């Protein structure tokens, strides 16, 4: 897939665990884990907004396009 999710990178930069992010964003661990491992097929803008707000980042910090 040409879209890479860098959620783990931003979480490491902010020294935040998946559990802590899950609580602050109000998403299940399972859904965040799917997103973190790059297995998600889609993401809602509201979810992306919540993650960006908690991690104090831009959507481009989390999502990366690479031409395969």
mmCIF file as Biopython writes it, N, C-alpha, C and O atoms, coordinates in Angstrom:
data_model
#
loop_
_atom_site.group_PDB
_atom_site.id
_atom_site.type_symbol
_atom_site.label_atom_id
_atom_site.label_alt_id
_atom_site.label_comp_id
_atom_site.label_asym_id
_atom_site.label_entity_id
_atom_site.label_seq_id
_atom_site.pdbx_PDB_ins_code
_atom_site.Cartn_x
_atom_site.Cartn_y
_atom_site.Cartn_z
_atom_site.occupancy
_atom_site.B_iso_or_equiv
_atom_site.auth_seq_id
_atom_site.auth_asym_id
_atom_site.pdbx_PDB_model_num
ATOM 1   N N  . UNK A ? 1  ? 0.848   -1.183 0.000  1.0 0.0 1  A 1 
ATOM 2   C CA . UNK A ? 1  ? 0.000   0.000  0.000  1.0 0.0 1  A 1 
ATOM 3   C C  . UNK A ? 1  ? 0.887   1.238  0.000  1.0 0.0 1  A 1 
ATOM 4   O O  . UNK A ? 1  ? 1.825   1.321  0.794  1.0 0.0 1  A 1 
ATOM 5   N N  . UNK A ? 2  ? 0.612   2.195  -0.870 1.0 0.0 2  A 1 
ATOM 6   C CA . UNK A ? 2  ? 1.475   3.373  -0.971 1.0 0.0 2  A 1 
ATOM 7   C C  . UNK A ? 2  ? 1.340   4.381  0.173  1.0 0.0 2  A 1 
ATOM 8   O O  . UNK A ? 2  ? 2.127   5.324  0.248  1.0 0.0 2  A 1 
ATOM 9   N N  . UNK A ? 3  ? 0.359   4.202  1.064  1.0 0.0 3  A 1 
ATOM 10  C CA . UNK A ? 3  ? 0.213   5.093  2.217  1.0 0.0 3  A 1 
ATOM 11  C C  . UNK A ? 3  ? 0.792   4.395  3.446  1.0 0.0 3  A 1 
ATOM 12  O O  . UNK A ? 3  ? 0.385   3.285  3.790  1.0 0.0 3  A 1 
ATOM 13  N N  . UNK A ? 4  ? 1.730   5.045  4.093  1.0 0.0 4  A 1 
ATOM 14  C CA . UNK A ? 4  ? 2.349   4.519  5.305  1.0 0.0 4  A 1 
ATOM 15  C C  . UNK A ? 4  ? 1.855   5.322  6.496  1.0 0.0 4  A 1 
ATOM 16  O O  . UNK A ? 4  ? 1.808   6.551  6.448  1.0 0.0 4  A 1 
ATOM 17  N N  . UNK A ? 5  ? 1.489   4.628  7.564  1.0 0.0 5  A 1 
ATOM 18  C CA . UNK A ? 5  ? 1.039   5.285  8.787  1.0 0.0 5  A 1 
ATOM 19  C C  . UNK A ? 5  ? 2.205   5.315  9.767  1.0 0.0 5  A 1 
ATOM 20  O O  . UNK A ? 5  ? 2.740   4.268  10.133 1.0 0.0 5  A 1 
ATOM 21  N N  . UNK A ? 6  ? 2.595   6.504  10.187 1.0 0.0 6  A 1 
ATOM 22  C CA . UNK A ? 6  ? 3.725   6.692  11.097 1.0 0.0 6  A 1 
ATOM 23  C C  . UNK A ? 6  ? 3.267   6.994  12.523 1.0 0.0 6  A 1 
ATOM 24  O O  . UNK A ? 6  ? 3.893   7.786  13.227 1.0 0.0 6  A 1 
ATOM 25  N N  . UNK A ? 7  ? 2.185   6.367  12.939 1.0 0.0 7  A 1 
ATOM 26  C CA . UNK A ? 7  ? 1.650   6.606  14.277 1.0 0.0 7  A 1 
ATOM 27  C C  . UNK A ? 7  ? 2.653   6.207  15.347 1.0 0.0 7  A 1 
ATOM 28  O O  . UNK A ? 7  ? 2.814   6.916  16.340 1.0 0.0 7  A 1 
ATOM 29  N N  . UNK A ? 8  ? 3.328   5.084  15.157 1.0 0.0 8  A 1 
ATOM 30  C CA . UNK A ? 8  ? 4.303   4.622  16.148 1.0 0.0 8  A 1 
ATOM 31  C C  . UNK A ? 8  ? 5.453   5.610  16.311 1.0 0.0 8  A 1 
ATOM 32  O O  . UNK A ? 8  ? 5.972   5.779  17.414 1.0 0.0 8  A 1 
ATOM 33  N N  . UNK A ? 9  ? 5.850   6.257  15.229 1.0 0.0 9  A 1 
ATOM 34  C CA . UNK A ? 9  ? 6.933   7.245  15.282 1.0 0.0 9  A 1 
ATOM 35  C C  . UNK A ? 9  ? 6.511   8.451  16.121 1.0 0.0 9  A 1 
ATOM 36  O O  . UNK A ? 9  ? 7.259   8.911  16.984 1.0 0.0 9  A 1 
ATOM 37  N N  . UNK A ? 10 ? 5.302   8.958  15.857 1.0 0.0 10 A 1 
ATOM 38  C CA . UNK A ? 10 ? 4.822   10.124 16.610 1.0 0.0 10 A 1 
ATOM 39  C C  . UNK A ? 10 ? 4.587   9.786  18.073 1.0 0.0 10 A 1 
ATOM 40  O O  . UNK A ? 10 ? 4.844   10.608 18.951 1.0 0.0 10 A 1 
ATOM 41  N N  . UNK A ? 11 ? 4.100   8.581  18.338 1.0 0.0 11 A 1 
ATOM 42  C CA . UNK A ? 11 ? 3.899   8.166  19.732 1.0 0.0 11 A 1 
ATOM 43  C C  . UNK A ? 11 ? 5.239   8.096  20.463 1.0 0.0 11 A 1 
ATOM 44  O O  . UNK A ? 11 ? 5.334   8.494  21.625 1.0 0.0 11 A 1 
ATOM 45  N N  . UNK A ? 12 ? 6.262   7.600  19.797 1.0 0.0 12 A 1 
ATOM 46  C CA . UNK A ? 12 ? 7.590   7.518  20.411 1.0 0.0 12 A 1 
ATOM 47  C C  . UNK A ? 12 ? 8.145   8.917  20.675 1.0 0.0 12 A 1 
ATOM 48  O O  . UNK A ? 12 ? 8.742   9.165  21.723 1.0 0.0 12 A 1 
ATOM 49  N N  . UNK A ? 13 ? 7.947   9.821  19.729 1.0 0.0 13 A 1 
ATOM 50  C CA . UNK A ? 13 ? 8.423   11.204 19.915 1.0 0.0 13 A 1 
ATOM 51  C C  . UNK A ? 13 ? 7.745   11.884 21.089 1.0 0.0 13 A 1 
ATOM 52  O O  . UNK A ? 13 ? 8.360   12.686 21.793 1.0 0.0 13 A 1 
ATOM 53  N N  . UNK A ? 14 ? 6.477   11.563 21.298 1.0 0.0 14 A 1 
ATOM 54  C CA . UNK A ? 14 ? 5.721   12.165 22.398 1.0 0.0 14 A 1 
ATOM 55  C C  . UNK A ? 14 ? 5.774   11.327 23.673 1.0 0.0 14 A 1 
ATOM 56  O O  . UNK A ? 14 ? 5.176   11.677 24.690 1.0 0.0 14 A 1 
ATOM 57  N N  . UNK A ? 15 ? 6.502   10.215 23.594 1.0 0.0 15 A 1 
ATOM 58  C CA . UNK A ? 15 ? 6.645   9.296  24.740 1.0 0.0 15 A 1 
ATOM 59  C C  . UNK A ? 15 ? 5.271   8.902  25.286 1.0 0.0 15 A 1 
ATOM 60  O O  . UNK A ? 15 ? 5.013   8.986  26.487 1.0 0.0 15 A 1 
ATOM 61  N N  . UNK A ? 16 ? 4.403   8.474  24.379 1.0 0.0 16 A 1 
ATOM 62  C CA . UNK A ? 16 ? 3.044   8.097  24.742 1.0 0.0 16 A 1 
ATOM 63  C C  . UNK A ? 16 ? 2.801   6.641  24.372 1.0 0.0 16 A 1 
ATOM 64  O O  . UNK A ? 16 ? 3.162   6.198  23.282 1.0 0.0 16 A 1 
ATOM 65  N N  . UNK A ? 17 ? 2.192   5.908  25.280 1.0 0.0 17 A 1 
ATOM 66  C CA . UNK A ? 17 ? 1.882   4.500  25.029 1.0 0.0 17 A 1 
ATOM 67  C C  . UNK A ? 17 ? 0.575   4.380  24.251 1.0 0.0 17 A 1 
ATOM 68  O O  . UNK A ? 17 ? -0.213  5.322  24.176 1.0 0.0 17 A 1 
ATOM 69  N N  . UNK A ? 18 ? 0.368   3.217  23.684 1.0 0.0 18 A 1 
ATOM 70  C CA . UNK A ? 18 ? -0.866  2.951  22.961 1.0 0.0 18 A 1 
ATOM 71  C C  . UNK A ? 18 ? -2.061  3.026  23.910 1.0 0.0 18 A 1 
ATOM 72  O O  . UNK A ? 18 ? -3.126  3.514  23.532 1.0 0.0 18 A 1 
ATOM 73  N N  . UNK A ? 19 ? -1.889  2.546  25.135 1.0 0.0 19 A 1 
ATOM 74  C CA . UNK A ? 19 ? -2.970  2.615  26.127 1.0 0.0 19 A 1 
ATOM 75  C C  . UNK A ? 19 ? -3.352  4.057  26.437 1.0 0.0 19 A 1 
ATOM 76  O O  . UNK A ? 19 ? -4.533  4.402  26.486 1.0 0.0 19 A 1 
ATOM 77  N N  . UNK A ? 20 ? -2.344  4.887  26.644 1.0 0.0 20 A 1 
ATOM 78  C CA . UNK A ? 20 ? -2.596  6.301  26.969 1.0 0.0 20 A 1 
ATOM 79  C C  . UNK A ? 20 ? -3.277  7.008  25.803 1.0 0.0 20 A 1 
ATOM 80  O O  . UNK A ? 20 ? -4.225  7.766  26.007 1.0 0.0 20 A 1 
ATOM 81  N N  . UNK A ? 21 ? -2.802  6.767  24.586 1.0 0.0 21 A 1 
ATOM 82  C CA . UNK A ? 21 ? -3.414  7.387  23.411 1.0 0.0 21 A 1 
ATOM 83  C C  . UNK A ? 21 ? -4.848  6.907  23.245 1.0 0.0 21 A 1 
ATOM 84  O O  . UNK A ? 21 ? -5.734  7.693  22.907 1.0 0.0 21 A 1 
ATOM 85  N N  . UNK A ? 22 ? -5.078  5.627  23.479 1.0 0.0 22 A 1 
ATOM 86  C CA . UNK A ? 22 ? -6.416  5.048  23.377 1.0 0.0 22 A 1 
ATOM 87  C C  . UNK A ? 22 ? -7.393  5.761  24.313 1.0 0.0 22 A 1 
ATOM 88  O O  . UNK A ? 22 ? -8.514  6.083  23.918 1.0 0.0 22 A 1 
ATOM 89  N N  . UNK A ? 23 ? -6.973  6.002  25.530 1.0 0.0 23 A 1 
ATOM 90  C CA . UNK A ? 23 ? -7.822  6.682  26.507 1.0 0.0 23 A 1 
ATOM 91  C C  . UNK A ? 23 ? -8.101  8.130  26.103 1.0 0.0 23 A 1 
ATOM 92  O O  . UNK A ? 23 ? -9.233  8.603  26.204 1.0 0.0 23 A 1 
ATOM 93  N N  . UNK A ? 24 ? -7.066  8.824  25.648 1.0 0.0 24 A 1 
ATOM 94  C CA . UNK A ? 24 ? -7.212  10.244 25.321 1.0 0.0 24 A 1 
ATOM 95  C C  . UNK A ? 24 ? -8.010  10.474 24.043 1.0 0.0 24 A 1 
ATOM 96  O O  . UNK A ? 24 ? -8.699  11.486 23.914 1.0 0.0 24 A 1 
ATOM 97  N N  . UNK A ? 25 ? -7.921  9.540  23.101 1.0 0.0 25 A 1 
ATOM 98  C CA . UNK A ? 25 ? -8.614  9.683  21.823 1.0 0.0 25 A 1 
ATOM 99  C C  . UNK A ? 25 ? -9.983  9.015  21.864 1.0 0.0 25 A 1 
ATOM 100 O O  . UNK A ? 25 ? -10.826 9.255  21.000 1.0 0.0 25 A 1 
ATOM 101 N N  . UNK A ? 26 ? -10.195 8.178  22.871 1.0 0.0 26 A 1 
ATOM 102 C CA . UNK A ? 26 ? -11.446 7.438  23.034 1.0 0.0 26 A 1 
ATOM 103 C C  . UNK A ? 26 ? -11.676 6.458  21.882 1.0 0.0 26 A 1 
ATOM 104 O O  . UNK A ? 26 ? -12.755 6.403  21.292 1.0 0.0 26 A 1 
ATOM 105 N N  . UNK A ? 27 ? -10.629 5.687  21.582 1.0 0.0 27 A 1 
ATOM 106 C CA . UNK A ? 27 ? -10.700 4.597  20.611 1.0 0.0 27 A 1 
ATOM 107 C C  . UNK A ? 27 ? -10.249 3.319  21.295 1.0 0.0 27 A 1 
ATOM 108 O O  . UNK A ? 27 ? -9.491  3.353  22.265 1.0 0.0 27 A 1 
ATOM 109 N N  . UNK A ? 28 ? -10.718 2.202  20.785 1.0 0.0 28 A 1 
ATOM 110 C CA . UNK A ? 28 ? -10.305 0.932  21.373 1.0 0.0 28 A 1 
ATOM 111 C C  . UNK A ? 28 ? -8.843  0.650  21.035 1.0 0.0 28 A 1 
ATOM 112 O O  . UNK A ? 28 ? -8.318  1.132  20.031 1.0 0.0 28 A 1 
ATOM 113 N N  . UNK A ? 29 ? -8.208  -0.126 21.878 1.0 0.0 29 A 1 
ATOM 114 C CA . UNK A ? 29 ? -6.831  -0.529 21.610 1.0 0.0 29 A 1 
ATOM 115 C C  . UNK A ? 29 ? -6.730  -1.281 20.296 1.0 0.0 29 A 1 
ATOM 116 O O  . UNK A ? 29 ? -5.772  -1.106 19.544 1.0 0.0 29 A 1 
ATOM 117 N N  . UNK A ? 30 ? -7.723  -2.120 20.021 1.0 0.0 30 A 1 
ATOM 118 C CA . UNK A ? 30 ? -7.718  -2.910 18.785 1.0 0.0 30 A 1 
ATOM 119 C C  . UNK A ? 30 ? -7.711  -2.009 17.549 1.0 0.0 30 A 1 
ATOM 120 O O  . UNK A ? 30 ? -6.946  -2.242 16.613 1.0 0.0 30 A 1 
ATOM 121 N N  . UNK A ? 31 ? -8.558  -0.984 17.547 1.0 0.0 31 A 1 
ATOM 122 C CA . UNK A ? 31 ? -8.613  -0.082 16.396 1.0 0.0 31 A 1 
ATOM 123 C C  . UNK A ? 31 ? -7.330  0.730  16.244 1.0 0.0 31 A 1 
ATOM 124 O O  . UNK A ? 31 ? -6.855  0.930  15.126 1.0 0.0 31 A 1 
ATOM 125 N N  . UNK A ? 32 ? -6.775  1.193  17.339 1.0 0.0 32 A 1 
ATOM 126 C CA . UNK A ? 32 ? -5.511  1.933  17.265 1.0 0.0 32 A 1 
ATOM 127 C C  . UNK A ? 32 ? -4.374  1.020  16.824 1.0 0.0 32 A 1 
ATOM 128 O O  . UNK A ? 32 ? -3.493  1.444  16.076 1.0 0.0 32 A 1 
ATOM 129 N N  . UNK A ? 33 ? -4.387  -0.207 17.273 1.0 0.0 33 A 1 
ATOM 130 C CA . UNK A ? 33 ? -3.366  -1.165 16.885 1.0 0.0 33 A 1 
ATOM 131 C C  . UNK A ? 33 ? -3.407  -1.441 15.385 1.0 0.0 33 A 1 
ATOM 132 O O  . UNK A ? 33 ? -2.363  -1.531 14.739 1.0 0.0 33 A 1 
ATOM 133 N N  . UNK A ? 34 ? -4.608  -1.576 14.832 1.0 0.0 34 A 1 
ATOM 134 C CA . UNK A ? 34 ? -4.763  -1.782 13.391 1.0 0.0 34 A 1 
ATOM 135 C C  . UNK A ? 34 ? -4.202  -0.587 12.632 1.0 0.0 34 A 1 
ATOM 136 O O  . UNK A ? 34 ? -3.535  -0.753 11.611 1.0 0.0 34 A 1 
ATOM 137 N N  . UNK A ? 35 ? -4.469  0.600  13.121 1.0 0.0 35 A 1 
ATOM 138 C CA . UNK A ? 35 ? -3.946  1.811  12.492 1.0 0.0 35 A 1 
ATOM 139 C C  . UNK A ? 35 ? -2.427  1.881  12.621 1.0 0.0 35 A 1 
ATOM 140 O O  . UNK A ? 35 ? -1.728  2.205  11.660 1.0 0.0 35 A 1 
ATOM 141 N N  . UNK A ? 36 ? -1.928  1.577  13.804 1.0 0.0 36 A 1 
ATOM 142 C CA . UNK A ? 36 ? -0.492  1.655  14.069 1.0 0.0 36 A 1 
ATOM 143 C C  . UNK A ? 36 ? 0.311   0.668  13.216 1.0 0.0 36 A 1 
ATOM 144 O O  . UNK A ? 36 ? 1.416   0.982  12.772 1.0 0.0 36 A 1 
ATOM 145 N N  . UNK A ? 37 ? -0.244  -0.512 12.991 1.0 0.0 37 A 1 
ATOM 146 C CA . UNK A ? 37 ? 0.484   -1.528 12.217 1.0 0.0 37 A 1 
ATOM 147 C C  . UNK A ? 37 ? 0.318   -1.359 10.713 1.0 0.0 37 A 1 
ATOM 148 O O  . UNK A ? 37 ? 0.900   -2.112 9.933  1.0 0.0 37 A 1 
ATOM 149 N N  . UNK A ? 38 ? -0.481  -0.368 10.303 1.0 0.0 38 A 1 
ATOM 150 C CA . UNK A ? 38 ? -0.650  -0.108 8.884  1.0 0.0 38 A 1 
ATOM 151 C C  . UNK A ? 38 ? -1.646  -1.024 8.200  1.0 0.0 38 A 1 
ATOM 152 O O  . UNK A ? 38 ? -1.677  -1.097 6.971  1.0 0.0 38 A 1 
ATOM 153 N N  . UNK A ? 39 ? -2.455  -1.718 8.970  1.0 0.0 39 A 1 
ATOM 154 C CA . UNK A ? 39 ? -3.432  -2.647 8.398  1.0 0.0 39 A 1 
ATOM 155 C C  . UNK A ? 39 ? -4.788  -1.997 8.140  1.0 0.0 39 A 1 
ATOM 156 O O  . UNK A ? 39 ? -5.686  -2.638 7.593  1.0 0.0 39 A 1 
ATOM 157 N N  . UNK A ? 40 ? -4.944  -0.742 8.525  1.0 0.0 40 A 1 
ATOM 158 C CA . UNK A ? 40 ? -6.217  -0.041 8.333  1.0 0.0 40 A 1 
ATOM 159 C C  . UNK A ? 40 ? -6.414  0.290  6.860  1.0 0.0 40 A 1 
ATOM 160 O O  . UNK A ? 40 ? -5.464  0.642  6.160  1.0 0.0 40 A 1 
ATOM 161 N N  . UNK A ? 41 ? -7.631  0.178  6.404  1.0 0.0 41 A 1 
ATOM 162 C CA . UNK A ? 41 ? -7.974  0.515  5.020  1.0 0.0 41 A 1 
ATOM 163 C C  . UNK A ? 41 ? -8.469  1.952  4.901  1.0 0.0 41 A 1 
ATOM 164 O O  . UNK A ? 41 ? -8.472  2.523  3.811  1.0 0.0 41 A 1 
ATOM 165 N N  . UNK A ? 42 ? -8.888  2.537  6.024  1.0 0.0 42 A 1 
ATOM 166 C CA . UNK A ? 42 ? -9.420  3.898  6.013  1.0 0.0 42 A 1 
ATOM 167 C C  . UNK A ? 42 ? -9.313  4.487  7.418  1.0 0.0 42 A 1 
ATOM 168 O O  . UNK A ? 42 ? -9.131  3.766  8.399  1.0 0.0 42 A 1 
ATOM 169 N N  . UNK A ? 43 ? -9.430  5.801  7.490  1.0 0.0 43 A 1 
ATOM 170 C CA . UNK A ? 43 ? -9.472  6.484  8.776  1.0 0.0 43 A 1 
ATOM 171 C C  . UNK A ? 43 ? -10.437 7.657  8.656  1.0 0.0 43 A 1 
ATOM 172 O O  . UNK A ? 43 ? -10.419 8.388  7.666  1.0 0.0 43 A 1 
ATOM 173 N N  . UNK A ? 44 ? -11.266 7.828  9.655  1.0 0.0 44 A 1 
ATOM 174 C CA . UNK A ? 44 ? -12.200 8.955  9.666  1.0 0.0 44 A 1 
ATOM 175 C C  . UNK A ? 44 ? -11.437 10.240 9.965  1.0 0.0 44 A 1 
ATOM 176 O O  . UNK A ? 44 ? -10.467 10.243 10.723 1.0 0.0 44 A 1 
ATOM 177 N N  . UNK A ? 45 ? -11.888 11.317 9.361  1.0 0.0 45 A 1 
ATOM 178 C CA . UNK A ? 45 ? -11.258 12.604 9.635  1.0 0.0 45 A 1 
ATOM 179 C C  . UNK A ? 45 ? -11.379 12.960 11.108 1.0 0.0 45 A 1 
ATOM 180 O O  . UNK A ? 45 ? -10.463 13.560 11.670 1.0 0.0 45 A 1 
ATOM 181 N N  . UNK A ? 46 ? -12.479 12.605 11.741 1.0 0.0 46 A 1 
ATOM 182 C CA . UNK A ? 46 ? -12.653 12.918 13.162 1.0 0.0 46 A 1 
ATOM 183 C C  . UNK A ? 46 ? -11.622 12.162 14.010 1.0 0.0 46 A 1 
ATOM 184 O O  . UNK A ? 46 ? -11.124 12.691 15.003 1.0 0.0 46 A 1 
ATOM 185 N N  . UNK A ? 47 ? -11.309 10.934 13.617 1.0 0.0 47 A 1 
ATOM 186 C CA . UNK A ? 47 ? -10.290 10.153 14.324 1.0 0.0 47 A 1 
ATOM 187 C C  . UNK A ? 47 ? -8.916  10.750 14.093 1.0 0.0 47 A 1 
ATOM 188 O O  . UNK A ? 47 ? -8.130  10.885 15.031 1.0 0.0 47 A 1 
ATOM 189 N N  . UNK A ? 48 ? -8.620  11.108 12.855 1.0 0.0 48 A 1 
ATOM 190 C CA . UNK A ? 48 ? -7.342  11.731 12.520 1.0 0.0 48 A 1 
ATOM 191 C C  . UNK A ? 48 ? -7.177  13.046 13.273 1.0 0.0 48 A 1 
ATOM 192 O O  . UNK A ? 48 ? -6.096  13.344 13.782 1.0 0.0 48 A 1 
ATOM 193 N N  . UNK A ? 49 ? -8.240  13.823 13.344 1.0 0.0 49 A 1 
ATOM 194 C CA . UNK A ? 49 ? -8.218  15.096 14.070 1.0 0.0 49 A 1 
ATOM 195 C C  . UNK A ? 49 ? -7.932  14.878 15.557 1.0 0.0 49 A 1 
ATOM 196 O O  . UNK A ? 49 ? -7.129  15.596 16.152 1.0 0.0 49 A 1 
ATOM 197 N N  . UNK A ? 50 ? -8.592  13.888 16.148 1.0 0.0 50 A 1 
ATOM 198 C CA . UNK A ? 50 ? -8.400  13.606 17.575 1.0 0.0 50 A 1 
ATOM 199 C C  . UNK A ? 50 ? -6.963  13.159 17.861 1.0 0.0 50 A 1 
ATOM 200 O O  . UNK A ? 50 ? -6.363  13.585 18.847 1.0 0.0 50 A 1 
ATOM 201 N N  . UNK A ? 51 ? -6.422  12.309 17.005 1.0 0.0 51 A 1 
ATOM 202 C CA . UNK A ? 51 ? -5.047  11.830 17.185 1.0 0.0 51 A 1 
ATOM 203 C C  . UNK A ? 51 ? -4.073  12.998 17.051 1.0 0.0 51 A 1 
ATOM 204 O O  . UNK A ? 51 ? -3.153  13.139 17.856 1.0 0.0 51 A 1 
ATOM 205 N N  . UNK A ? 52 ? -4.278  13.833 16.035 1.0 0.0 52 A 1 
ATOM 206 C CA . UNK A ? 52 ? -3.401  14.992 15.835 1.0 0.0 52 A 1 
ATOM 207 C C  . UNK A ? 52 ? -3.465  15.952 17.017 1.0 0.0 52 A 1 
ATOM 208 O O  . UNK A ? 52 ? -2.450  16.521 17.419 1.0 0.0 52 A 1 
ATOM 209 N N  . UNK A ? 53 ? -4.649  16.127 17.567 1.0 0.0 53 A 1 
ATOM 210 C CA . UNK A ? 53 ? -4.818  17.027 18.712 1.0 0.0 53 A 1 
ATOM 211 C C  . UNK A ? 53 ? -4.054  16.502 19.924 1.0 0.0 53 A 1 
ATOM 212 O O  . UNK A ? 53 ? -3.351  17.259 20.594 1.0 0.0 53 A 1 
ATOM 213 N N  . UNK A ? 54 ? -4.192  15.211 20.202 1.0 0.0 54 A 1 
ATOM 214 C CA . UNK A ? 54 ? -3.534  14.618 21.372 1.0 0.0 54 A 1 
ATOM 215 C C  . UNK A ? 54 ? -2.021  14.571 21.187 1.0 0.0 54 A 1 
ATOM 216 O O  . UNK A ? 54 ? -1.274  14.845 22.127 1.0 0.0 54 A 1 
ATOM 217 N N  . UNK A ? 55 ? -1.563  14.228 19.987 1.0 0.0 55 A 1 
ATOM 218 C CA . UNK A ? 55 ? -0.120  14.114 19.741 1.0 0.0 55 A 1 
ATOM 219 C C  . UNK A ? 55 ? 0.513   15.442 19.326 1.0 0.0 55 A 1 
ATOM 220 O O  . UNK A ? 55 ? 1.725   15.515 19.121 1.0 0.0 55 A 1 
ATOM 221 N N  . UNK A ? 56 ? -0.305  16.495 19.200 1.0 0.0 56 A 1 
ATOM 222 C CA . UNK A ? 56 ? 0.173   17.819 18.802 1.0 0.0 56 A 1 
ATOM 223 C C  . UNK A ? 56 ? 1.000   17.733 17.518 1.0 0.0 56 A 1 
ATOM 224 O O  . UNK A ? 56 ? 2.172   18.106 17.482 1.0 0.0 56 A 1 
ATOM 225 N N  . UNK A ? 57 ? 0.344   17.225 16.458 1.0 0.0 57 A 1 
ATOM 226 C CA . UNK A ? 57 ? 1.030   17.066 15.183 1.0 0.0 57 A 1 
ATOM 227 C C  . UNK A ? 57 ? 0.067   17.364 14.042 1.0 0.0 57 A 1 
ATOM 228 O O  . UNK A ? 57 ? -1.109  17.646 14.272 1.0 0.0 57 A 1 
ATOM 229 N N  . UNK A ? 58 ? 0.560   17.304 12.829 1.0 0.0 58 A 1 
ATOM 230 C CA . UNK A ? 58 ? -0.225  17.514 11.624 1.0 0.0 58 A 1 
ATOM 231 C C  . UNK A ? 58 ? -0.525  16.154 10.979 1.0 0.0 58 A 1 
ATOM 232 O O  . UNK A ? 58 ? 0.212   15.196 11.208 1.0 0.0 58 A 1 
ATOM 233 N N  . UNK A ? 59 ? -1.601  16.054 10.174 1.0 0.0 59 A 1 
ATOM 234 C CA . UNK A ? 59 ? -1.895  14.792 9.496  1.0 0.0 59 A 1 
ATOM 235 C C  . UNK A ? 59 ? -0.714  14.273 8.677  1.0 0.0 59 A 1 
ATOM 236 O O  . UNK A ? 59 ? -0.501  13.064 8.586  1.0 0.0 59 A 1 
ATOM 237 N N  . UNK A ? 60 ? 0.036   15.169 8.096  1.0 0.0 60 A 1 
ATOM 238 C CA . UNK A ? 60 ? 1.213   14.779 7.309  1.0 0.0 60 A 1 
ATOM 239 C C  . UNK A ? 60 ? 2.312   14.155 8.146  1.0 0.0 60 A 1 
ATOM 240 O O  . UNK A ? 60 ? 3.181   13.467 7.610  1.0 0.0 60 A 1 
ATOM 241 N N  . UNK A ? 61 ? 2.290   14.381 9.443  1.0 0.0 61 A 1 
ATOM 242 C CA . UNK A ? 61 ? 3.250   13.741 10.342 1.0 0.0 61 A 1 
ATOM 243 C C  . UNK A ? 61 ? 2.893   12.273 10.541 1.0 0.0 61 A 1 
ATOM 244 O O  . UNK A ? 61 ? 3.759   11.454 10.850 1.0 0.0 61 A 1 
ATOM 245 N N  . UNK A ? 62 ? 1.619   11.943 10.364 1.0 0.0 62 A 1 
ATOM 246 C CA . UNK A ? 62 ? 1.131   10.578 10.601 1.0 0.0 62 A 1 
ATOM 247 C C  . UNK A ? 62 ? 1.022   9.760  9.320  1.0 0.0 62 A 1 
ATOM 248 O O  . UNK A ? 62 ? 1.212   8.544  9.339  1.0 0.0 62 A 1 
ATOM 249 N N  . UNK A ? 63 ? 0.720   10.423 8.211  1.0 0.0 63 A 1 
ATOM 250 C CA . UNK A ? 63 ? 0.496   9.718  6.953  1.0 0.0 63 A 1 
ATOM 251 C C  . UNK A ? 63 ? 1.549   10.118 5.933  1.0 0.0 63 A 1 
ATOM 252 O O  . UNK A ? 63 ? 1.896   11.293 5.808  1.0 0.0 63 A 1 
ATOM 253 N N  . UNK A ? 64 ? 2.052   9.133  5.210  1.0 0.0 64 A 1 
ATOM 254 C CA . UNK A ? 64 ? 3.092   9.372  4.223  1.0 0.0 64 A 1 
ATOM 255 C C  . UNK A ? 64 ? 2.774   8.604  2.952  1.0 0.0 64 A 1 
ATOM 256 O O  . UNK A ? 64 ? 2.436   7.422  3.006  1.0 0.0 64 A 1 
ATOM 257 N N  . UNK A ? 65 ? 2.882   9.268  1.811  1.0 0.0 65 A 1 
ATOM 258 C CA . UNK A ? 65 ? 2.659   8.605  0.527  1.0 0.0 65 A 1 
ATOM 259 C C  . UNK A ? 65 ? 3.993   8.260  -0.105 1.0 0.0 65 A 1 
ATOM 260 O O  . UNK A ? 65 ? 4.899   9.091  -0.163 1.0 0.0 65 A 1 
ATOM 261 N N  . UNK A ? 66 ? 4.106   7.038  -0.575 1.0 0.0 66 A 1 
ATOM 262 C CA . UNK A ? 66 ? 5.324   6.654  -1.292 1.0 0.0 66 A 1 
ATOM 263 C C  . UNK A ? 66 ? 4.913   5.966  -2.579 1.0 0.0 66 A 1 
ATOM 264 O O  . UNK A ? 66 ? 4.061   5.077  -2.577 1.0 0.0 66 A 1 
ATOM 265 N N  . UNK A ? 67 ? 5.515   6.378  -3.663 1.0 0.0 67 A 1 
ATOM 266 C CA . UNK A ? 67 ? 5.229   5.809  -4.969 1.0 0.0 67 A 1 
ATOM 267 C C  . UNK A ? 67 ? 5.945   4.473  -5.096 1.0 0.0 67 A 1 
ATOM 268 O O  . UNK A ? 67 ? 7.172   4.414  -5.167 1.0 0.0 67 A 1 
ATOM 269 N N  . UNK A ? 68 ? 5.159   3.403  -5.125 1.0 0.0 68 A 1 
ATOM 270 C CA . UNK A ? 68 ? 5.765   2.063  -5.145 1.0 0.0 68 A 1 
ATOM 271 C C  . UNK A ? 68 ? 6.401   1.756  -6.472 1.0 0.0 68 A 1 
ATOM 272 O O  . UNK A ? 68 ? 6.954   0.672  -6.655 1.0 0.0 68 A 1 
#
